[in-house]
Amino acid sequence: MYAPSISRATACRWNTEASYLVYLRNYPNGIHSGEVKSRLDKIREERKEADEQSWKKSCLINTSSAYDKYIKVFPTGMHVTEAKRRRDECKDCEDWAEATKTNTERSITSYLANHLSGKFAENARLWLKRNKEEEEKWKRAQSYGTIEAYKSYLSRYPNGKYRKNANALIQDKRMKKKSRIIVVILNIIVAFFAGVWPHIVICHLLDNYLHSMEACLLVIFSPLIILLILAGIYGMHRR
């Protein structure tokens, strides 16, 4: 007679779905079964309401962590299957956004490793392919080390990751080229006035400063350069 009452008091003290189910399992037709069933229904209704509210909040936030929190709080909730699907979709999008924000081979490879069949898996593979091609193009440009090679890289990858390097190297080489031409012209002038005019000396100087084509051109036009200089000097004396 007292056992059902004691069991009911224990169930009420814990006030959980499990505690009320224990009572009903032991005393399905007990004197307090009606009250216990009523309390159990109330707990279930409150849990259902909490489940629904938590789901709406998760949908409003719409992030992988929000859905993950719902799943942890309501592992058998009404929306747990949909929550898992949306969590995975959000995680896919979040990881891709993070990978492209960093935008490195390592970050894209990491995304692909975690999302082989992800929404952006094909984009990742295409990115890695293009990145490999760009790296090879840049290495070729560096191996040639010419203005033309760097221009070729820029024409293929105008927004490439090495565009600043390429532009800087082009400017640097142009400046050095201009400096070398000035040095050669000065050497020609010095050689002329010093009486050392043999083209062997001039060609030796040119070959040390310029490429063969530029050397040939300056050798061809060096007499003209000297004549222009002499004409200038003569004109100054006439004044």
N, C-alpha and C positions, 0 to 999 in steps of 0.2 A: 504493500500500500504506500509505503514511504519512498520506495525506490523510484517510481516515476516522478515524484515531486522533486527528489534530490537531483535526478537526471535533468529535469526541466530547469531547475535553478542553475545547474552547471552550464547548461546550454545558453541560458539567458545571460549569465555572467560573461561568457565568451562572446556571445552575440555575433556568431559567424555562421555562414552557410553550412560549414562542415559540422559545427557543434549541434545545429538543429537536425541535420541529417542523421547524426549518431542517435539522437533521441528517437527519431521516427523509425529508425531501423530496429531499435530495441523495443520500442513501445508504439507500434503502428496504430494501435487502437487505444492508447493510453488516455487517461483523463485530461491530459494537457495537449493531446495531439492536435486538436483544432487550433489552439492558441499558437502552438509551435509552427504549424503549417502557415498560419497567418503571418507570423514573424519572418518565416523563411521566404514567403512571397514578397514581403516588403523589402527584404535584403536584396532579393533578385531583381526587383523593380528598380531599386536604387542603383544597383550595379549596372543594370541595363542603361539607365539614364546617364550614369557616369561614363560608361563605354561610349555612348553616342556623343556626349559632349567632348570627350577626349578625341574621338575620331574627327569631329568637325574642326577642332583646334588644329589637329595634325594636318588636315587638308588645307586649312587657311595658311599655315606656315609653309607647308609643301617643301620640306627638306628631308633628306635621308635620316637625319638625326631625330626629327619630329616623328616620323613614322616608326623609327626604331624604338623610341620611347613608348609609343602606343603599344607596340608588340610586347615590350617587356612588362608593362603594367597590365595588359589584357592579353595574355598568351593564348587564351581560348575565346577571345572577343568576337563579336559579330562581324568585324571588318578585318580580321587578322590576315586573311588570304590576300585581299586587295591591298592591305597595308604593306605586305612583303613585296608585292609586285611594284607598287609605287616607290617603295624605299630603294629597290634595285635600280629603277629608272632614274630616280633623282641622284643616286650615287654615281651612276654612269655619267650623267650630265655634269655633276660637280667635279668629278675626277678629270673629265676632258677639259673643263674650263680652267682647272688648276694647271693641267699639263700644258695647255696652249698659252697660259699666262707666263709660265716659265719659258716655254717654247725652246726647249733644248732636246737633243737626241735622247738624253737620259729620261726626261720627264715623259716624252711621247712613248718611249719603249716601255716605261713603267705602266703607263695607262693601258697599253696593248696587252701586257702580261696579265693584268687584272681583269680585262674586258675583251677577251678574244672574240666574242660574238656581240660585243657592245654596239650601241647605236653609232658610235664614231670610229669603230674599228677600221673600216675601210679608209676613212680620212687619215687615221694614224699611219696606216701602211703606205698611203700615197705620200704623206709628209716625209716619212723615213726614206722612201725611194728618191724623192726630190732632194732631200738633204744630202744623201749619198752622192748624187750627181753633182750638186753644187760643190761639195767638198773636193771631188775629183777635179772639177773645173778650176777651182781655186789653187789646188796643188800644181796643176799644169801651168797656170799663170805664174805662180811663184818660181817654178822650175825654169821657165823661159826668162822671167824677170824683165820683160820689155814693156814699153808703154802700150804697144799693140796687144800684148797678151792680157794686160789688165783691162784695156778697153773691151776686149772680147768677152771677158768675164762680166763686165758691167752691162754690156748689151744683152747678154743672156739672163743676168740676174740684176736688173736695175735697183731692186729693193733687197738685194741679198745681204746676208749678215756680215759679209766682208767688204761691202761697198765703201765704207769710210776708209778702210785700209787701202783699197784699190785707188780711190781718188787721191789719198795722201801720197801714195807711192808714185802715181802719175805726175803729180805736181813736183814732187822731189826730183824725179828723173828729168823733167823738163828744165828745172832750174839748173841741175848739174850739166845738162846738155848745153844750155846757154853759156854757162861758165866755161865749159871745155872749149867751145867755139871761140870765146873771147881770148882764152889762153893761147890757142893755136894762132889766132890772128896776131897777137902780140909777139909770139915767137917768130912769126914770119917777118914782121917789121924789124925786130932785133937782128934776125939773121941777115936781112937785106942791108941794113945800115952797117952791120959789122963786116960786110963783105963775104959772108958765108951764105951764098945763095944756092948751092947745089940742091936739087930737088930730093936728093937722097936724104939729106938732113931733115928737110921739111916733111917728107913722107914718114920718116922715123918718128918725128914729133906727132904727126897726125895719127899714125897707127896706134900710138900710145894713148891718145885722147878720144878718138872717134872711131865709129864703125867704118868699114871699107868704103861704102858709098859716099859718106860724108868726106872721107879723106880724098877720094878722087875728085869730087866737086871742088873742094878747096884748092887742090893742086892745080886744077884747070883754071880756076879764076884768081889764083894768087897773084899773077902778073897784073891783072886788072885792079886788084886791091891795092897793090903797090903804086900803080899809076894814079889812082884816085887820091891816095895819101900824098904823093908828090905834087899833084895838081893843087891840092888843098894848101900845102906848104908854100908852093909858088904863088898862089893867089894871096896868101897872107903877106908875103914879102912885097908884092906889087902895091899893096895898100900902104 
